[in-house]
Amino acid sequence: MKKILFAAHDPGGMNVLAPVIDFFATQEEYEVLLVLLGPARGKHRIPAGRARLLDIPSAPLPEFPNEQGVDQNDVARLLQAHAPDCIFTATSYNSTLEKHLIALGRQLRIPTAAILDFWGNYRLRFTAGHDTHFPDIIFVADQKMATGLQQEGVDVDIVLCGNPHLSRLAATHVRPSAAPNPTKKTFRFFSENIAHYFPDKPLNEFVIVAHILRFLEQATIEATFIIRPHPMESPAPWQAFINKQKPANAIDLCLDTLDFNALLSQPFTAIGLTSMALIETAVRGIPTFSYQIAVPDDGYLFLPYEEYGIIRLRDEKDLEMLLATDNIFARKLADKKRDEPLKVIRQHITNLLAAPKRTY
């Protein structure tokens, strides 16, 4: 029986890795080991089958207190204790968990694989300090990701498999139920913690929401505006923001309390910037918009918006589209069957395990 060690920290990475974990945990020829930190650990559930959750010491990252990192020596001890036949990771942006696992996997000649969940900063996702280490295989959702990796000089086996998470969402696509009050619109803003990571940027999540709220107030419509903080973002600044807002007669402003899977069946209009949640809402048929008014397209707007039916708000007049979404439903993801990405991944992992161990 082959042991595959799966690892993730960031929520987006865990989303795309979870179907892969579930799939391999039900295969008799594999045992699944899980090393999960941060939001990924909060999202996890032990899947049915052969799966074990392992512990590893971790600590908050100095510049990112809401995120967890690990020491390379602890990673080495974990690999020595459990001797996996393959390491399969997500690609967290700041956490060192996956990066150290890939680096030590290469050093110990353990086959390594990673799956991307986002369209940007490819090389940085495999870099810790001054060291960059790529796995044997990188699985990508589409040609845009593959091209992005190649343009950043990533010279490894790149496999286009689709996105297992999005394929699963699309396969369970259900048109949102009717709103209980059809005259009162519900908007949900998916935040990204720009203010924390880029404090010098004049345009951040708080500025964007304030602008949208002013527009809705001037439109004199009844609306509920729900702010959903990023999983690695403290909700406290948002609560302070809400408390400072002057009460508008027709706008109910609040923080989100719903589980993400539960909210996907609710009627609302989704708004964000580059959050992966926008693609998730779009493939479920929820009207989805990306706020891009006065946002410089300097490489930050990574998402393949048009491919998934996400509408860009580029000018002030585009905000009017937020008020006319009754007949706008995003394109359903139909190019991949639910299990097709998993079949592609399994075949390549099987081949990787059967191949002679590489010397680096």
N, C-alpha and C positions, 0 to 999 in steps of 0.2 A: 504494500500500500504506500503510495506517494503522499508526502506531507507538503501542503502548500501554505505558506505563511502570508496572510493578507494584512495590510497595514494602511491606516488612514487617519487623518486629523481633521482636515477642513470638511465642512458640511457638503459642499458640492462634490468633492472627491468621494465621500462616503455614499452619496446618492448613486453615482455611476458604478461604484464598486459593489454595492449591496446586492444587486441581482446576480453578479458574478459569484459572490460568496454563497448566496442561496443555491445557485446552480451546482457548484462543485461540492457543497455539503451534502447533496443528495446522491452523489455518484459513489458507488461502492468502492471504486479503486483509489479514492482520495480521502485523506484526513485533512480537515481545515483548522488552521491555527489563526487566531485573530489578535492583532495588536492595535488597539484603538485608543486614541487620546482626544481630548477636547470635545468639540461638537460631534465628532464621529462616534465617540463612546456614548454620548447621550442619545444618538440616533439608533444605535445598534440593537439588535435582538439576536440571541443565539438561534441560528436557523436549525430546522430539523435535520438530523443526520449527524455526521461526524464533525463536530466543531467544538473548539475549546478557546475560551478567552484567556489570554495571557496578560500578566501584569509586567510593567516596566517602570522604573522610577522616572519621574518627569518633573519639570519645574516651569513656571511662567517665563516666557522670553523677556529679556530686559526691556526692549522697546515696545513689546506687544503683550501687556499683562493678561489679556484675555486668551492668549494662545500658549500652547505647551510645547516645550522642546525636550530632547533627551541627550544624554551623554553617550558618546561613541563607545566608551568602554562598557556601558550597560547593554548597548545593542550587541556588542561582541559576546558578552556573557549569555544573553538570551539565545543567540544563534548556536552557541556551543551547547547549551542545555537542551535545545529542542531539535537541532539538526534538520531543518527543513530541506526538502528536495528542490523547492522553488520559492522565490519571493515575488509577491505580486502586490504592487502598491498603487495608491492614488498619488496625486502630485500636489501636495500642499504648498502654499506660497511661502510661508514663513517658518512653519514647524520643521525641525530637523529630523523628525522620525523617519519619514520615507527616504530622505536623502542619505542618512547614515546607513539604512538598511541596504540600499542599492550599492553604496560604496563598498561596504563590507561583503556583500554578496559577490561582487566582482572579485574582491581580494581573495575570498574563500572558494571561488569558482562554483558558486551556487547560481543556477540559472535565475535570471531576474526579468520581470516584466512590469510595466506600468500602464495605466490607462488615463488619458487626459479627459478633463471635464470642462475645459474652457479654451477660448481661442486667443491666447496671448501669453506673453512673458514665458515662452517655452523653456529657454535655457535656464532662466532663474529658478524654475521649478526643480531643477536637478543640481543646484549649486548651493553649497554650504560654505560660508566664508569665501576662500579663494579657490576652493576645489569643486570641480564639476565632474559628475559621474553619471553616465547614461546607462539604462538597463539594456539587456539583449534585445527586447522587443518593446515598442511603444504602440499601444492600441489607440486609434483616433476615430472620431465620430464621422469625419467627412474629409473631402479633398482640401478644404480650406485649412484645416488643422495640419494635414500632411505637408502642404505647401509651406505653411508657417514654420514648421520644424526644419524643413530643408533650407529655407531662407536664413534661418539662424545657425546653419552649419551643423545640424544634428545628423550625424551619419551612422544610423543604426537601422535595424529592421523596423520599418514603419508599416503597420497593418491597419487598413481601413475596415472597421468592423461595424460602424454605427454606434449609437449611444444606447446601452442596455436600459438605462433609467428612462430615457425619453420614449423608447419603444414600448416599455411596459406601461408608461402613462398613456400613450396614444392608444394602446390596445384596450385600455379600460376607459376610453373616452366616453363621457356622458355629458350631454348638453346641460349646463347649469339649470337648476330649478327656477321657476318664475319667482320674481321678487314679491314679498308679501304686500309691499306698497309700491305699485308700479310708477307712481309719480315721484318717488324719492329714490334718487340714484345712490349707489354705493361705490366708492372708490377705495382702492387699497394701494398704498404706496410701499414698494419694496425697497428698503433703504440699503445703502452701502456706506460704510463708515469712512467716507472721504475726509471729513473734518479731522478725524484722528490720524489717518495715515498721511494726509496732505494738508496740514493746517494752514499753509500759505496760499492755497487755492481760493480765489474769491468766490467761486461757485461750488457749493457743497450741498449735501442733502437737505439741510435746514433752509437754505436760500431757495432751493427748488420747491419745497413744500409750501413755503410762505408765498411764493409767486402763484402757485396753483390755487391756493386758498383764496388769494385776492381775486383771481379770475372767477372762481365759483361764487364768491360773494357778490361780485358785480353782475353775474348772470342771474342772480335772484332765483335760484332753484333750491329745492329741498335736497339735502345730500348728507350722507354719512361718509366721513373721510377717516379711513383707518390706516394708521402708520404701523408698519411691520418692521421692527429693527432687524438688522442683519444678525445671524446667529452668533457672530463674534463681536457684537456691538452691545454696549451697555444700554439698557432702556432708560436709564436715569436722565441723560440729557434730553431725550425725547419727551419725557414726562415734564421736565422743566420747560421745554418749548411749548407744550400744550398749555401748561399753567399760565404762561405769559400772554397767550393769545387773547385778544379781545373777543368776547363771545359774539358769534354771528347768529342772527335769528334763525337761519335755516340750515346751518352747517353744524353737524355733530362731529366733534373731533375726538378721537380716542386711539389708544394703543391696541394692537392685535392680541387676542388671547387664544385664537383657534389653532389647533394642530394643523400643520401644512396640508396633509392629505384631506382633512375635513374641509378646509376652506376651498379646495378645488371643486367641490360640488355646490358652492354658493354662487349666487348671481352678483357679480361686481365687475368693475372695470379696473384692470391692472395698470399701474404706472410705475416706472423706474428709470434707471439710466442704462447700466450694463449688467444688472443682476441676472444670474442664471435663472432665477425664479420667473423672469419674463418669458423665457422659452418654455418653461414648465406650464405656465398658465396658457400660453398660446397653443400648445399642442393639445390642451384640453378644451379648446374652442372658446376660451374666455377673451373678450376684447382686450388687447394688450398694446400699450404705448410706451415708447422710450422718449423721455424728455431730453431734447438736445438743443434747446434754445440758448444761443450764445456759448455752447459747449464746443471748444476747438477740437476738430477731428485730428488730433496729433498722435494717433495710435492708441488712444484710450478706448475708443468705441469699437470693441472687439467683436461683439456678437454678430452672427449672420442674420441681421434683422429681417431682410426681405424674404430669405429662404423659409422663415418660420411664420411669416405673416405679421410680424411686429411692426406697428406703424410709428414712424419717426415724427416727433413734434419738433420742427426746426424753427418755426416762426411764431410770433404772438398769435397770429390768426389761426394757426393750426390747433390751438387749444379748443377752438369751437368743435373739433371732432370729438372731444371728450363728452359732449352733450348729445351726440347723435350716434350712439353705439348699439342701439336696439337690434339692428340688422347686420352688425359687423361681427363676424366670428372668424377667428384666426384659422389658418390652414391646418387641417389635421395631418399629423405625420403619418404618411401612408407608404413611404418607400421601403420600410423595413418591417417584417413580421416580428412579433414579440420576441421569439426565441432565436431569430437569425443572428443577432450579434453574439449571443452566447455560444452558438454552434461554431462560429468563426474563431472565437477566443479559445474554445476547448481544443479545436484542431491544432492551433498554433502552440498552445501550452503542451499538448501531447507531443508534438514534434520537438519542442524545445527540451523536454525531459528525456527524449529518446536520443538526442544528438550528443556527440562526444563533448565533454566539458571543454569550454574555451579557455585559452590562456591569454591573460590581459597584460 
